[in-house]
């Protein structure tokens, strides 16, 4: 008989000896009791193993939960820091835009030059140099910026195009390599090109464009047409070392066709995290390449087609509007710069209708007698016509056809053959197929303005007379509104009253100081109030030579908080805040590491204690899953073999 082992809790030798002591081992009752003992042994072993496994899983889950909490805290802290960093960067950009807007508005208020309205616009916009309020910035470019303004008296909104000449404009727009030499070398040493600097030439070019645009509106467009973006007023800004020109146009709140193409085809409408330039990624598998909410409606393309041709027929002298006395014997206006960026959209104000299409930007326009052509080496690269440089009114028809091609081909530009590394405009482009959701009728009609032979190309009036009944009927039957997300937003929206506050003398640094103080109060709620006060930002715009700083200065005559200026060499708020966040993150990481080490030490001590008490042999806590299963199998097999051996020795 095996000697009992007191350290093994699964050793039932004593109970077996009690059963067989003084009993006949061949008795069925004794045999049944021994069998029950073996069943109990198996159950106890299985229960013990499952308890150990459950305890191990609980420990693992607790450890994972602690790690997940710590990781979530770190991510939340990183996201908060990133959000604050982006907010500061956006605030800095907004401050720059605000300063530029305030500079322009101050120049308007201080200028002595007259603010002139277009005499053909009746009634006029009623602008003076005192009733203009800047709401936001629509966009910017090489010429300057476009602002959304409002007439304070009439509450009507307009778009103001500004162009300022500054000292930093000395850098030319493009510097040709030295080996190419001058594109237009001077004819004589005293020629104008040899005397003008890059800034002077650029300034003259932009001034000429603005003068030409003003002349086009006042002398040729005059009372205008519903499909022309109207000029309301214009004036010059005269400042020391800074000359500016401003044009006020009607506000087209739907942007331009370039924005529509971008919203529909360059930005995916499903999923999230799509790589830039891949508009079909992360698309549901059962969704077609083009569907009704991700493609420009066909009725809208017909609408643009009809109204652009109507505008061209007016500019080219073939419209009914040209029968007015003011347009008698007027030359044809050739825009030369018609493209998606210069075709604007304005809300019609009527339900279930598309925005009104308006052509704008006549800075490159030229004028020819009716039915004639002239030599003119200009025009945009995308829409260059094959007959260039001999231009006529049909040049604009070609440009509109190319713009409509982009609308009907998911924003793709046509591919033109190359000659000596340049696009050969004399050869026929490789026209692609229209989008599959468009009808063959529209595809065939869009080929008329893209006729390569200028003699065979239809005029705008001929195309308009041909497509008007088709377009009106198609729009009536297949109208589908443009999606709301295709409507553009302002690039920058100024806070209400901030322009007036800054113009009145309040520095942007004080406004920034107030914002930074609010941010620091929100982020330091868990810290002591003394530490929060010490981390407040200092006013960068204060007097470093002496005196006190004004913190959270109100716009009115209220009392303000005064505190001494920070000493020289003290790090600014941004550096202190970054250092505090880094120190806090290090402390949290050290605390997490210390907690993990304490937990590991506690588990090792518990395991050691249980081994000394004989509760476990080989601990599976830190073993891989395969080894844990092997340990459980070996233990169970050992217990069963021991029980069978004990029974065989007693003659069972």
Secondary structure, DSSP 8 states (H G I E B T S, - for coil): -----TT-TT--HHHHHHHHTTS-TT-HHHHHHHHHHHHHHHHHHHHHHHHHHHHHHHHHHHHHHHHHHHHHHHHHHHHHHHHHHHHHHHHHHHHHHHHHHHHHHHHHHH--S--EE-TTSSS-----TTSEEEEEEEEE-SS-EEEEEEETTT--EEEEEEEE--GGGGS-S----GGG--SS--SSTTSHHHH--HHHHHHHHHHHHHHHHHHIIIIIITT--TTB--EEEEEEEEETTEEEEEEEEE--TT-BHHHHHIIIIIS-SSSS---TT-TTTT--TTS-SS-TTSS--HHHHHHHHHHHHHHHHHHTT-SGGGGSGGGTT--EEE-S--SGGGEEEE--SSTT---EEEE---TT-EEE-TT--EE-----STT--TTTTEE-THHHHHHHHHHHHHHTTTT---B--EETTEE-TTS--B-----TTS-HHHHHHTTGGG-SSTTTS--HHHHHHHHHHHHHHHHHHH-----GGGS---SEE--TTHHHHHHTT--HHHHHHHHHHHHHHHHTTTS-HHHHHHT----TTS-TTSSEEEES--SSS---EEEE---TT---HHHHHHHHHHHHHHHHHHHHHHHHHHHHHHHHHHHHHHHHTTS-SS--TTS-HHHHHHHHHHHHHHHHHHHHHHHHHTT-
